[in-house]
Amino acid sequence: MEHAPLAYEPILLVGSILMLAGIMAGKVGTRFGVPALLLFLITGMIFGSSGLGIQYNDAGHTQFVGMIALTVILFFGGLETKFIEIRPILGPGITLSTLGVLLTTVSFGGFLYGMDQLGFAPVHFTFPIALLLAATMSSTDSASVFALLRSKNMHLKEGLRPILELESGSNDPMAYMLTIALIQYVTGGSEGSIGSILLTFLLQFSVGGLLGYAMGWLTVKFLNKANIGNEALYPILLLCAVFLTFSATTLLQGNGYLAVYIMGVFVGNKKVIHKKSIVTFFDGLTWLLQIALFIILGLFVDAHNLLPIAGFALLAGLFMIFVARPLAVHLCLVFFPSISIRGRWFLSWVGLRGAVPIIFATYPLMSQVEGAETLFNIVFFITLLSLLIQGSTMPAVARLLKLDEEAKNEVSLFGVEIPQHTGAQMVEREVTNEMLSDGRLLMEIDLREEELVILVRRGDNYMVPKGKLALEVGDILLIVFEQHTKK
């Protein structure tokens, strides 16, 4: 007897409805200052088992989707990180992403253990279990931070934005390693020994860092010499390289998340053919994966299970926001007095939790750690709280601390771009009375020898530049020049 084929149409129908509902909810919510990612989570919960009844409880598939999404999100975060911007803040950024994660884990874990000793915990916390829960929550979420900074178009003083992006992009590997190490310790066996855990840390950092750099270098060489002819295939080639880097690093006992982030930074700061198409592709893919991930995580949680732990999770979340995160930030930045007190308080406030802690909370579930379901629900509740409180107030806090500055929007009036690998740059220059002092003809204006006018805009009209074209004040010149770089 033949089995009826699995009907994929209902899955596609429900999936598309979920995505559309999430996007529309995000659009409406951003008008009221609510982070879109929080609304994607809530959308999943509304459609889930406690809402409209979609049954989804597969921790393995959730973890896999999270791994795919986090790989692309971290790579794209690295791709958009300009080394010239992060070079001055490498010290504080890396300190926050390593020592800061460790300090957050210890202080928050100590609080959770203390709550258990006072009899307030919903499940028994040994000190290692308390540290494990704290480790899953110890990193700021790259997806949330990147999305909020871009959607709000925030421009911050004191180089705070690069610090936030560097920290959130590079602290997930540290939190991941702490989570895995503590799971090894809690579940026992030979892998739970201190020596084994220290060896794991060494391999994760060294292999992840080396392979990330090596694969970034090889990928740039390969892309620039591939000569495929079809521009649309270059982003796909790069995507394959990203997953190859992640999987190969993981198989060699390295940290795949660290590797893809370093690879992204390397590729993003080199001349790569068709880079505009690559960035556009990964920008869209990152948003797609973020939306899908947050909706799936919302589907995965049972809202009814959040109620019994709500009081404890609320208290723990407030401790994380107002004590653990600020304490870690201020202790780390003792070594960097150039960052003002206001800057430190803002960095303390932007300790957003999001998809990453929830993904990491599935690892104890998969490892069958005692009380893992309760740990997951606590992490989910604190994530909701963090996105609601910190995510919604980030611009207001920046204004309150007088750290925001007017956005400098570089909007092209021509919609023309030159591929980065050509080494040429474009600039749009408005014609002034001073420029016309020696004559009104294009050939009479003073330009540098290497500059060439390729198009002129007057109002809504565009003109091909000829030497005898008479210019007027207010005309916009599109100028191309060769960028000389040191080799």
VOGU-484975 format. One line per field, with one value per residue (C-alpha): z, y negated, x negated; residue in one letter; residue number from 1. Coordinates in nm, 4 decimals, padded with zeros to 6 digits. Each point is the difference from the previous one (the first is absolute). Layout:
w = [Z	...]
v = [Y	...]
u = [X	...]
type = [a	...]
seq = [NUM	...]
END
This chain:
w = [00.0000	-00.1048	00.2484	-00.0982	-00.0821	00.2629	-00.0797	-00.0012	-00.1103	00.3497	00.1442	-00.2606	00.0617	00.3774	-00.0333	-00.2364	00.2195	00.3042	-00.1812	-00.1333	00.3413	00.1634	-00.2532	00.0262	00.3806	-00.0121	-00.2297	00.2304	00.3145	-00.1093	-00.0255	00.3748	00.0804	00.0549	-00.1425	-00.3065	00.1238	00.3183	-00.2117	-00.2115	00.3215	00.1125	-00.3447	00.0364	00.3487	-00.1277	-00.2681	00.2328	00.2186	00.2590	-00.2657	-00.3329	00.0565	-00.2267	00.1685	-00.0217	00.2646	-00.1849	00.1885	-00.2537	-00.3010	00.1977	00.0877	-00.3637	-00.1316	00.2692	-00.1023	-00.3678	00.0849	00.2502	-00.2462	-00.2656	00.2505	00.1471	-00.3432	-00.1224	00.3199	-00.0707	-00.3669	00.0941	00.2675	-00.1275	00.1436	-00.0172	00.2436	00.2405	00.0140	00.2616	00.2168	-00.0334	00.3645	00.1655	-00.2577	00.0453	00.3788	00.0173	-00.2270	00.2079	00.3565	-00.0058	-00.0857	00.2766	00.2618	-00.1020	00.0332	00.3462	00.1434	-00.1498	00.0892	00.3567	00.0194	-00.1327	00.2469	00.2834	-00.0986	00.0165	00.3448	00.1176	-00.1378	-00.2757	-00.3057	-00.1985	-00.0451	00.2067	-00.1094	00.0867	-00.0496	-00.3347	-00.1240	00.1043	-00.1912	-00.3033	-00.0087	00.0423	-00.2824	-00.2481	00.0883	00.0201	-00.3524	-00.1601	-00.2992	-00.3343	-00.1953	00.2370	00.0246	-00.3749	-00.0867	00.2492	-00.0878	-00.3713	00.0249	00.2309	-00.2132	00.3233	-00.0057	00.3318	00.1362	00.1488	-00.2475	00.1952	-00.3024	-00.1184	00.3579	00.0170	-00.3386	00.0737	00.3423	-00.1154	-00.3042	00.1888	00.3407	-00.1196	-00.0450	00.3614	00.1315	-00.2187	00.1374	00.3596	-00.0628	-00.1556	00.2707	00.2804	-00.1661	-00.0127	00.3684	00.1063	-00.1988	00.1337	-00.1597	-00.1316	-00.2014	00.3207	00.1507	00.0413	-00.2305	-00.2732	00.0295	-00.0210	-00.3075	-00.1562	00.0574	-00.1539	-00.3091	-00.0433	00.0040	-00.1913	-00.2735	-00.0402	-00.0291	-00.2374	-00.2323	-00.0046	-00.1151	-00.2454	-00.1579	-00.0269	-00.1895	-00.2293	-00.0652	-00.1089	-00.2393	-00.1382	-00.0530	-00.1778	-00.2338	-00.0566	-00.3162	-00.0122	-00.2161	00.1886	00.2771	00.1827	00.0746	00.2020	00.3152	-00.0223	-00.0272	00.3088	00.1897	-00.0785	00.1270	00.3236	00.0722	-00.1050	00.2485	00.2815	-00.0514	-00.0579	00.3095	00.2132	-00.1229	00.0961	00.3546	-00.0615	00.0570	-00.3251	00.1114	00.0733	-00.3358	-00.2123	00.1835	-00.0594	-00.3596	-00.0435	00.1365	-00.2345	-00.3113	00.0876	00.0169	-00.3271	-00.3600	-00.1253	-00.3409	-00.0075	00.3657	-00.0272	-00.1185	00.2758	00.2752	-00.1345	-00.0175	00.3546	00.1383	-00.1339	00.1018	00.3516	00.0468	-00.1383	00.2406	00.2958	-00.0597	-00.0525	00.3072	00.2364	-00.1213	00.0402	00.3504	00.0792	-00.1305	00.2013	00.3405	00.1777	00.1455	00.2768	00.1338	00.0405	00.2671	00.2837	-00.0393	-00.0801	00.3446	00.0334	-00.3626	00.0407	00.3060	-00.1716	-00.3148	00.1948	00.1783	-00.3382	-00.1444	00.2989	00.1823	-00.1844	-00.3344	00.1430	00.2479	-00.2788	-00.2271	00.2658	00.1223	-00.3558	-00.0934	00.3045	-00.2352	-00.2586	00.1602	-00.3388	00.0050	00.2027	00.2870	-00.2222	-00.2686	00.2524	00.1242	-00.3574	-00.0756	00.3208	-00.1150	-00.3458	00.1356	-00.2213	00.0231	-00.3007	-00.2159	00.1033	00.3686	-00.1024	-00.2500	00.2601	00.2452	-00.2369	00.0588	00.3593	-00.1397	-00.2580	00.2637	00.2367	00.2836	00.3007	00.0057	-00.3537	-00.0979	00.2926	-00.0900	-00.3568	00.1160	00.2338	-00.2856	-00.2313	00.2562	00.0719	-00.3746	-00.0396	00.2943	-00.1403	-00.3464	00.1486	00.2529	-00.1545	-00.3677	00.0199	00.1914	-00.1711	-00.2032	00.2995	00.2276	-00.2622	-00.0096	00.3797	00.0321	-00.2865	-00.2006	-00.3161	-00.2962	-00.3191	-00.2643	-00.3025	-00.2769	-00.3169	-00.2541	-00.3620	-00.2435	-00.2949	00.1209	-00.1592	00.1655	-00.1078	00.0940	00.2894	-00.1631	-00.2783	00.2486	-00.1166	00.2125	-00.0700	00.1597	-00.0558	00.0049	-00.0154	-00.2263	00.1909	-00.1055	00.0981	-00.2412	-00.2852	00.0706	-00.2981	-00.2392	-00.0226	-00.2422	00.1331	-00.1507	00.1883	00.3549	00.2236	00.0509	00.1160	-00.2769	00.0952	00.0149	-00.2837	-00.0171	-00.1424	00.0542	00.0888	00.1750	-00.0191	00.1899	-00.1282	-00.3269	-00.0771	-00.2562	-00.1619	00.0926	-00.2922	00.0248	-00.1269	00.2288	00.1849	00.3695	00.2484	00.3759	00.1657	-00.2710	00.1376	-00.1566	00.0205	00.0116	-00.0281	00.1145	00.0570	00.3630	00.0665	00.2709	00.1597	-00.0848]
v = [00.0000	-00.3337	-00.2813	-00.3308	-00.2537	-00.2635	-00.3166	-00.2887	-00.2616	-00.0483	-00.0416	-00.2666	-00.1681	-00.0155	-00.1027	-00.2859	-00.1205	00.0049	-00.1982	-00.2569	-00.0368	-00.0475	-00.2609	-00.1988	00.0173	-00.1236	-00.2881	-00.1120	00.0498	-00.2079	-00.3041	00.0300	00.0703	00.3751	00.2089	00.1988	00.3103	00.0028	-00.0051	00.2890	00.2020	-00.0959	00.0873	00.3508	00.0295	-00.1157	00.2684	00.2628	00.2694	-00.2502	-00.2242	00.1111	00.3551	00.0692	00.2851	-00.0300	00.1387	00.1317	-00.1220	00.1588	-00.1801	-00.3248	00.0301	00.0747	-00.3016	-00.2101	00.1222	-00.0863	-00.3410	-00.0901	00.0995	-00.2391	-00.2774	00.0055	00.0119	-00.2961	-00.1884	00.0520	-00.0887	-00.3425	-00.0651	-00.2547	00.0718	-00.3678	-00.0641	00.2870	-00.0344	-00.2813	00.1958	00.3525	-00.0044	-00.0785	00.1993	00.3220	-00.0444	-00.0304	00.3021	00.2263	-00.1194	-00.1692	00.3285	00.1803	-00.2673	-00.0003	00.3783	-00.0026	-00.2855	00.1149	00.3635	-00.1026	-00.1832	00.3021	00.2301	-00.2407	-00.0052	00.3793	-00.0031	-00.2390	00.2352	-00.2310	00.2026	00.1964	00.2867	00.1065	-00.1796	00.1530	-00.2553	00.1598	-00.0019	-00.3652	-00.0824	00.1937	-00.2041	-00.3179	00.1029	00.0392	-00.3566	-00.1520	-00.1413	-00.2961	00.1197	-00.0899	00.0315	-00.2354	-00.2576	-00.0095	-00.0191	-00.2764	-00.2152	00.0212	-00.0313	-00.3031	-00.1400	-00.0900	-00.2113	-00.0061	-00.2119	00.1290	00.2882	00.1918	00.1540	00.1854	00.1202	00.1373	00.1678	00.1502	00.1244	00.1479	00.1593	00.1553	00.0938	00.2800	00.2399	-00.0608	00.0610	00.3108	00.1411	-00.0676	00.1674	00.3104	00.0227	-00.0236	00.2607	00.2295	-00.0636	00.0465	00.3205	00.1400	00.2598	-00.0462	-00.3048	-00.1749	-00.0179	-00.3378	00.1044	00.1048	-00.3271	-00.2098	00.1988	-00.0652	-00.3757	00.0029	00.1915	-00.2107	-00.3305	00.1012	00.2126	-00.2424	-00.3031	00.1568	00.1584	-00.3149	-00.2062	00.2641	00.0590	-00.3744	-00.0412	00.2967	-00.1115	-00.3502	00.1484	00.2493	-00.2517	-00.2506	00.2644	00.2163	-00.1905	00.1644	-00.2589	00.0126	-00.2628	00.1700	00.3074	-00.1826	-00.0424	00.3687	00.0955	-00.2055	00.1561	00.3456	-00.1150	-00.1232	00.3345	00.1848	-00.2081	00.0571	00.3760	00.0633	-00.2015	00.1824	00.3420	-00.0976	-00.0846	-00.3739	-00.2656	-00.0377	-00.3187	-00.1711	00.1194	-00.1382	-00.3348	-00.0401	00.1139	-00.2648	-00.2766	00.1078	00.0170	-00.3240	-00.1958	00.1256	-00.0893	00.2644	00.0172	-00.0730	-00.1018	-00.2068	00.3050	00.2109	-00.2470	-00.0390	00.3784	00.0604	-00.2913	00.1526	00.3529	-00.1139	-00.1625	00.3089	00.2284	-00.2352	-00.0154	00.3765	00.0720	-00.2269	00.1330	00.3620	-00.0762	-00.1550	00.3121	00.2252	-00.1468	00.0846	-00.3256	00.1888	00.1195	-00.3585	-00.0836	00.2201	-00.1483	-00.3571	-00.1457	00.1552	-00.0785	-00.3619	-00.0455	00.1752	-00.2075	-00.3253	00.1097	00.0753	-00.3380	-00.2246	00.1816	00.2813	-00.1749	-00.3438	00.1644	00.1943	-00.3054	-00.2357	00.2541	00.0700	-00.3669	-00.0881	00.0700	-00.2528	-00.3437	-00.1662	00.1209	-00.2448	00.0935	-00.0783	00.2285	00.2809	-00.0316	00.0132	00.3107	00.1491	-00.0673	00.1540	00.3517	00.1337	00.3654	00.1605	00.3109	00.1116	00.0686	00.1913	00.2066	00.0700	00.1013	00.2871	00.1599	00.1065	00.1334	00.2114	00.1168	00.0956	-00.2171	00.0265	-00.2844	-00.1112	-00.0827	-00.2396	-00.1545	-00.0525	-00.1715	-00.2301	-00.0972	-00.0665	-00.2193	-00.2049	-00.0442	-00.1401	-00.2320	-00.1179	-00.0738	-00.1810	-00.2143	-00.0524	00.0334	-00.2440	-00.2658	00.0065	-00.3234	-00.1771	00.0971	-00.1207	-00.3362	-00.0160	00.0570	-00.2463	00.2630	-00.0093	-00.2130	-00.0999	00.2702	-00.0833	00.1596	00.0413	00.0225	00.0286	-00.2175	00.2083	00.3592	00.0924	00.2116	00.1117	00.3511	-00.0221	00.2212	-00.2582	-00.2268	-00.3017	-00.2185	-00.2387	-00.3246	-00.2309	-00.3681	-00.2962	-00.2898	-00.3266	-00.3615	00.0430	00.2944	-00.2175	-00.2935	00.0862	00.0721	00.1828	00.2731	00.3463	-00.0088	-00.3246	00.1191	00.0974	00.3793	00.2135	00.1731	00.3477	-00.1048	00.0588	-00.1219	00.2781	-00.1405	-00.3311	-00.0361	-00.3181	00.0321	00.3215	-00.0058	00.1767	-00.1213	00.1661	-00.2128	-00.1730	-00.2563	-00.2827	00.0863	-00.3192	00.0707	-00.1685	-00.0469	00.2988	00.2533	00.3316	00.1506	00.3733	00.0263	00.3138	00.0181	00.2722	00.0857	00.0362	00.2567	00.0978	00.3465]
u = [00.0000	-00.1445	-00.0152	00.1534	-00.2677	-00.0675	00.1927	-00.2443	00.2540	00.1509	-00.3508	-00.0807	00.3359	-00.0452	-00.3649	00.0774	00.2867	-00.2295	-00.2703	00.2474	00.1636	-00.3399	-00.1135	00.3238	-00.0109	-00.3596	00.0971	00.2812	-00.2054	-00.2967	00.2290	00.0547	-00.3642	00.0454	-00.2894	00.1073	-00.1833	00.2097	00.3146	-00.1287	-00.0368	00.3497	00.1405	-00.1400	00.1531	00.3404	00.0012	-00.1512	00.1531	00.1254	00.1526	00.1432	-00.1162	-00.2973	-00.1871	-00.3768	-00.2357	-00.3052	-00.3086	-00.2370	00.1485	00.0165	-00.3669	-00.0897	00.1925	-00.1645	-00.3443	00.0631	00.1437	-00.2710	-00.2728	00.1333	00.0811	-00.3512	-00.1629	00.2044	-00.0771	-00.3693	00.0476	00.1379	-00.2641	-00.2510	-00.3429	-00.0908	00.2891	-00.0647	-00.3805	00.0108	00.2481	-00.1416	-00.1096	00.3360	00.1967	-00.1965	-00.0182	00.3787	00.0489	-00.2262	-00.0531	00.3408	00.1743	-00.1888	00.0807	00.3676	00.0123	-00.1576	00.2091	00.3298	-00.0728	-00.0753	00.3329	00.1919	-00.1726	00.0755	00.3674	00.0024	-00.1587	00.2723	00.2667	00.1241	-00.1102	00.2640	-00.2475	-00.2999	-00.3181	-00.3316	-00.2770	-00.1083	00.3619	00.0352	-00.3193	00.1308	00.3202	-00.2053	-00.2369	00.2859	00.1050	-00.3483	-00.0431	00.1701	00.1952	-00.1579	00.3255	00.1834	-00.2796	-00.0734	00.3708	00.0780	-00.3008	00.0852	00.3783	-00.0305	-00.2876	-00.1770	-00.3142	-00.1822	-00.2829	-00.3280	-00.0214	00.2655	00.1669	-00.3149	-00.0566	00.3549	-00.0251	-00.3412	00.1101	00.3301	-00.1612	-00.2908	00.1426	00.2302	-00.2961	-00.1084	00.3534	00.0270	-00.3253	00.1048	00.3361	-00.1558	-00.2687	00.2561	00.2229	-00.3045	-00.0651	00.3650	00.0542	-00.3293	-00.2244	-00.3521	00.1046	00.1021	-00.3479	-00.1679	-00.2855	00.2407	00.1921	-00.3198	-00.1093	00.3401	-00.0409	-00.3481	00.1123	00.3143	-00.1894	-00.3128	00.1603	00.2921	-00.2254	-00.2529	00.2560	00.2113	-00.2972	-00.1263	00.3420	00.0596	-00.3284	00.0706	00.3577	-00.1063	-00.2596	00.2511	00.2821	-00.2235	-00.1440	00.3097	00.1030	00.3435	00.1726	00.3293	00.0013	00.2882	-00.2131	-00.2673	00.2136	00.0943	-00.3667	-00.0739	00.2918	-00.1408	-00.3403	00.1604	00.1655	-00.3157	-00.2005	00.2485	00.0329	-00.3716	-00.0943	00.2560	-00.1188	-00.3560	00.1184	-00.0200	00.2646	00.1916	00.1766	-00.3307	-00.1371	00.2852	-00.0080	-00.3755	00.0503	00.2714	-00.2250	-00.2810	00.2209	00.1784	-00.3244	-00.1478	00.0747	00.2418	00.1628	00.3766	-00.0081	00.3177	00.1958	-00.1553	00.0939	00.3550	00.0436	-00.1238	00.2009	00.3227	-00.0988	-00.0880	00.3389	00.1756	-00.1850	00.0511	00.3746	00.0273	-00.2133	00.1918	00.3354	-00.1161	-00.1272	00.3382	00.1740	-00.2300	00.0818	00.3242	00.1294	00.1837	-00.3365	-00.1201	00.2560	-00.1386	-00.3488	00.1082	-00.0702	-00.3441	-00.0937	00.1147	-00.2211	-00.2930	00.0458	00.0005	-00.3194	-00.1589	00.1014	-00.0715	-00.2823	-00.1819	-00.0459	-00.0973	-00.2389	-00.1756	-00.0236	-00.1356	-00.2570	-00.1204	-00.0267	-00.2104	-00.2913	00.1284	00.0451	00.0538	00.3628	00.2078	00.2308	00.2989	-00.1403	-00.0458	00.3563	00.1301	-00.2072	00.1394	00.3538	-00.0417	-00.0515	00.2752	00.0968	00.1666	-00.0107	-00.3500	00.0785	00.3136	-00.1997	-00.2676	00.2767	00.0904	-00.3417	00.0846	00.3296	-00.1825	-00.2497	00.2864	-00.1281	00.2290	00.2547	-00.0965	00.3601	00.0313	-00.3369	00.1226	00.3199	-00.1963	-00.2349	00.2953	00.1768	-00.3151	-00.0539	00.3518	-00.0645	-00.3342	00.1374	00.2990	-00.1876	-00.3437	00.0896	00.2910	-00.1936	-00.3406	00.0493	00.1559	-00.2896	-00.2500	00.1776	00.0241	-00.3747	-00.0617	-00.1854	00.2097	-00.1003	00.1713	-00.0101	-00.2070	00.2022	-00.1988	00.2793	-00.1061	00.1941	-00.1195	00.0445	-00.3338	-00.2687	-00.3460	-00.1192	-00.2454	-00.2612	-00.0587	-00.1771	00.2058	00.2273	00.2867	00.0983	00.2966	-00.0906	00.2372	-00.0948	-00.0569	-00.0628	-00.3638	-00.0395	00.1311	-00.2333	-00.2236	00.2861	00.3325	-00.1065	-00.0781	-00.3498	-00.0711	00.0678	-00.2900	-00.0207	-00.2893	-00.1924	00.1258	00.3688	00.2444	00.3628	00.2183	00.3508	00.1687	00.3350	00.2089	00.3256	00.1574	-00.1938	-00.3279	-00.2525	-00.2987	-00.3031	-00.1699	-00.2749	00.2223	00.2953	00.1031	00.0376	00.2305	-00.0240	00.1694	-00.0885	-00.1253	-00.3133	-00.0647	-00.3792	-00.2123	-00.3605	-00.2543	-00.0664	-00.3707	-00.0691	-00.3258	-00.1250]
type = [m	e	h	a	p	l	a	y	e	p	i	l	l	v	g	s	i	l	m	l	a	g	i	m	a	g	k	v	g	t	r	f	g	v	p	a	l	l	l	f	l	i	t	g	m	i	f	g	s	s	g	l	g	i	q	y	n	d	a	g	h	t	q	f	v	g	m	i	a	l	t	v	i	l	f	f	g	g	l	e	t	k	f	i	e	i	r	p	i	l	g	p	g	i	t	l	s	t	l	g	v	l	l	t	t	v	s	f	g	g	f	l	y	g	m	d	q	l	g	f	a	p	v	h	f	t	f	p	i	a	l	l	l	a	a	t	m	s	s	t	d	s	a	s	v	f	a	l	l	r	s	k	n	m	h	l	k	e	g	l	r	p	i	l	e	l	e	s	g	s	n	d	p	m	a	y	m	l	t	i	a	l	i	q	y	v	t	g	g	s	e	g	s	i	g	s	i	l	l	t	f	l	l	q	f	s	v	g	g	l	l	g	y	a	m	g	w	l	t	v	k	f	l	n	k	a	n	i	g	n	e	a	l	y	p	i	l	l	l	c	a	v	f	l	t	f	s	a	t	t	l	l	q	g	n	g	y	l	a	v	y	i	m	g	v	f	v	g	n	k	k	v	i	h	k	k	s	i	v	t	f	f	d	g	l	t	w	l	l	q	i	a	l	f	i	i	l	g	l	f	v	d	a	h	n	l	l	p	i	a	g	f	a	l	l	a	g	l	f	m	i	f	v	a	r	p	l	a	v	h	l	c	l	v	f	f	p	s	i	s	i	r	g	r	w	f	l	s	w	v	g	l	r	g	a	v	p	i	i	f	a	t	y	p	l	m	s	q	v	e	g	a	e	t	l	f	n	i	v	f	f	i	t	l	l	s	l	l	i	q	g	s	t	m	p	a	v	a	r	l	l	k	l	d	e	e	a	k	n	e	v	s	l	f	g	v	e	i	p	q	h	t	g	a	q	m	v	e	r	e	v	t	n	e	m	l	s	d	g	r	l	l	m	e	i	d	l	r	e	e	e	l	v	i	l	v	r	r	g	d	n	y	m	v	p	k	g	k	l	a	l	e	v	g	d	i	l	l	i	v	f	e	q	h	t	k	k]
seq = [1	2	3	4	5	6	7	8	9	10	11	12	13	14	15	16	17	18	19	20	21	22	23	24	25	26	27	28	29	30	31	32	33	34	35	36	37	38	39	40	41	42	43	44	45	46	47	48	49	50	51	52	53	54	55	56	57	58	59	60	61	62	63	64	65	66	67	68	69	70	71	72	73	74	75	76	77	78	79	80	81	82	83	84	85	86	87	88	89	90	91	92	93	94	95	96	97	98	99	100	101	102	103	104	105	106	107	108	109	110	111	112	113	114	115	116	117	118	119	120	121	122	123	124	125	126	127	128	129	130	131	132	133	134	135	136	137	138	139	140	141	142	143	144	145	146	147	148	149	150	151	152	153	154	155	156	157	158	159	160	161	162	163	164	165	166	167	168	169	170	171	172	173	174	175	176	177	178	179	180	181	182	183	184	185	186	187	188	189	190	191	192	193	194	195	196	197	198	199	200	201	202	203	204	205	206	207	208	209	210	211	212	213	214	215	216	217	218	219	220	221	222	223	224	225	226	227	228	229	230	231	232	233	234	235	236	237	238	239	240	241	242	243	244	245	246	247	248	249	250	251	252	253	254	255	256	257	258	259	260	261	262	263	264	265	266	267	268	269	270	271	272	273	274	275	276	277	278	279	280	281	282	283	284	285	286	287	288	289	290	291	292	293	294	295	296	297	298	299	300	301	302	303	304	305	306	307	308	309	310	311	312	313	314	315	316	317	318	319	320	321	322	323	324	325	326	327	328	329	330	331	332	333	334	335	336	337	338	339	340	341	342	343	344	345	346	347	348	349	350	351	352	353	354	355	356	357	358	359	360	361	362	363	364	365	366	367	368	369	370	371	372	373	374	375	376	377	378	379	380	381	382	383	384	385	386	387	388	389	390	391	392	393	394	395	396	397	398	399	400	401	402	403	404	405	406	407	408	409	410	411	412	413	414	415	416	417	418	419	420	421	422	423	424	425	426	427	428	429	430	431	432	433	434	435	436	437	438	439	440	441	442	443	444	445	446	447	448	449	450	451	452	453	454	455	456	457	458	459	460	461	462	463	464	465	466	467	468	469	470	471	472	473	474	475	476	477	478	479	480	481	482	483	484	485	486	487]
END
